[in-house]
Amino acid sequence: MNNTRFDYEYIRDTDSSGWREEWLNLLDGRWIVLDNELVEDASAKIFKLGFSVDEVAGEIGHSGYTPRQIEWFQSQPDRYTLVGDAYVQVAGWAEAKALADAAEAAEKEAFEQRVLEIVAAREEAGLKQYTVAQAQTYINNKLNAASTVAQTKEALREILLKMVPYLL
């Protein structure tokens, strides 16, 4: 295991098998996701060992993106696109994301409000509690009746609206 700068220099100097991959891992290991952004971690191993990015990249002949960066960009095709040799943020992405987040928050709030209304109605009406077996039968019947994705989504919505209050 390479725990010191000396260890890394030794495997490089002795041309040990896999030394380039170990050094590339140093480069790659400096990236973390923070607040939905890929950022360089100042406390990463590469820096703790006293290496610079240019030094390690130069030793292994690496230029461009590391595997972690590529994985990050490719995991977000709505946000980044490859133009030539560089990943660039899609124009309007931030605005679209903000709108999608706001819509999701509103939908979540509406659902939570509906559940609260159902709970209040249940308490007011003095509804009986269902057994686990009754709940399982209801859920199975609803899901078995659905034959398309849209019907399944609707069945799940109905199940949640009906059953959640009894589980709260």
Protein Blocks (a to p, Z undefined) as FASTA:
>chain_A
ZZbfklmmmmmmnopghklmmmmmmmmmmpcceehiacddfkbmklmnopafklmmmmno
pgcjdfklmmmmmmmmmlpccehjaccddehklmmmmmmmmmmmmmmmmmmmmmmmmmmm
mmmnopacddfklmmmmmmmmmmmpcbfklmmmmmmmmmmmmmmmmZZ
